């Protein structure tokens, strides 16, 4: 084994994998607070139990590694989807609907621009008053 470590062969790749795994476990231990984690349970046999996946782990670091695994992550996603589906739908806040009404303007031939403007303003004002009263 010592010869392989000096040659940079399989042992160095293996050491890199071990270092990477330890680094990820350290990072997971720093980010996860097991005291507040809802699925963490320590039983009477001094084993660590995941209540989500129903798995037993002998060491805390094995439990932390299990929480980063594929099975635990899929179980978390399934649980979140089920809780979202079972959660009662929250009523949406009441929004005022804007009614768009088509206004027919009656302009006659020979009307001055002032008369047309007056009729337009009067029609819009009447529609505005009707919307407020309704």
C-alpha positions in Angstrom: 0.0 0.0 0.0 2.8 2.4 0.8 4.2 1.9 -2.8 0.8 2.8 -4.3 0.5 6.0 -2.2 3.9 7.2 -3.5 3.1 6.4 -7.1 -0.1 8.4 -7.2 -2.2 5.4 -8.3 -5.4 4.0 -6.8 -4.5 4.9 -3.2 -4.4 8.6 -4.0 -7.8 8.5 -5.7 -9.1 6.6 -2.7 -7.7 9.2 -0.3 -9.3 12.0 -2.3 -12.7 10.2 -2.0 -12.2 9.7 1.7 -11.3 13.4 2.1 -14.3 14.5 0.1 -16.6 12.3 2.0 -15.3 13.6 5.4 -15.5 17.2 4.2 -19.2 16.7 3.1 -20.0 15.0 6.5 -18.4 17.9 8.4 -20.4 20.4 6.4 -23.6 18.5 7.0 -22.9 18.3 10.7 -22.4 22.1 10.8 -25.6 22.8 8.9 -27.9 20.3 10.6 -28.8 20.8 14.2 -29.9 17.4 15.3 -31.5 18.7 18.5 -34.1 20.5 16.3 -34.3 18.0 13.5 -37.8 16.5 13.5 -37.0 13.1 12.2 -34.0 12.4 14.5 -34.5 10.1 17.5 -32.0 8.4 19.8 -33.4 5.1 21.1 -32.6 3.1 24.3 -30.0 1.0 22.5 -27.9 4.1 21.8 -28.7 3.9 18.1 -29.8 6.8 16.0 -33.1 6.4 14.3 -34.6 8.3 11.3 -38.4 8.5 11.8 -38.9 9.4 8.1 -37.0 6.5 6.5 -37.3 4.0 9.4 -33.5 3.4 9.4 -31.2 2.7 12.3 -27.6 4.0 12.5 -25.0 3.1 15.1 -23.1 6.4 14.8 -24.2 10.0 14.6 -22.1 10.6 11.5 -23.7 7.7 9.8 -27.1 9.3 10.5 -25.9 12.6 9.1 -24.7 10.8 6.0 -28.1 9.1 5.7 -29.9 12.4 5.8 -27.8 13.5 2.8 -28.6 10.3 0.9 -31.0 9.8 -2.0 -33.6 7.8 -0.1 -34.0 10.4 2.7 -34.2 13.2 0.1 -36.9 11.4 -1.9 -38.8 10.7 1.3 -38.6 14.4 2.3 -40.0 15.4 -1.2 -42.8 12.8 -0.9 -43.7 14.1 2.6 -43.7 17.7 1.5 -45.9 16.9 -1.5 -48.3 15.0 0.6 -48.5 17.8 3.2 -49.1 20.4 0.5 -51.9 18.3 -0.9 -53.5 17.7 2.4 -53.2 21.3 3.6 -56.4 23.2 3.5 -56.6 25.7 0.8 -56.1 29.2 2.1 -58.9 31.6 1.0 -57.6 34.2 -1.4 -58.0 37.9 -0.3 -61.0 39.6 -1.9 -59.9 41.6 -4.9 -62.1 44.2 -6.4 -63.0 43.3 -10.0 -62.7 45.9 -12.6 -65.7 45.7 -15.0 -64.8 46.9 -18.4 -67.8 48.4 -20.1 -68.0 49.5 -23.6 -69.2 53.0 -23.9 -71.1 54.0 -27.0 -70.6 57.6 -27.9 -73.2 59.2 -30.1 -71.6 61.8 -32.2 -73.7 63.5 -34.8 -72.5 65.0 -38.0 -72.0 68.7 -37.7 -71.1 68.7 -34.0 -68.4 71.0 -32.9 -65.3 69.6 -31.1 -66.5 71.3 -28.0 -69.8 69.5 -28.1 -68.1 66.2 -28.7 -65.8 66.7 -25.8 -68.7 67.6 -23.5 -70.6 64.5 -24.5 -67.6 62.3 -24.0 -66.9 63.8 -20.5 -70.5 63.6 -19.5 -70.7 59.9 -20.6 -67.6 58.9 -18.7 -68.7 60.8 -15.6 -72.1 59.1 -15.7 -70.4 55.6 -16.0 -68.1 56.5 -13.2 -71.1 57.5 -11.0 -72.9 54.3 -11.8 -69.8 52.2 -10.9 -69.5 54.0 -7.5 -73.2 53.5 -6.7 -73.3 49.9 -7.7 
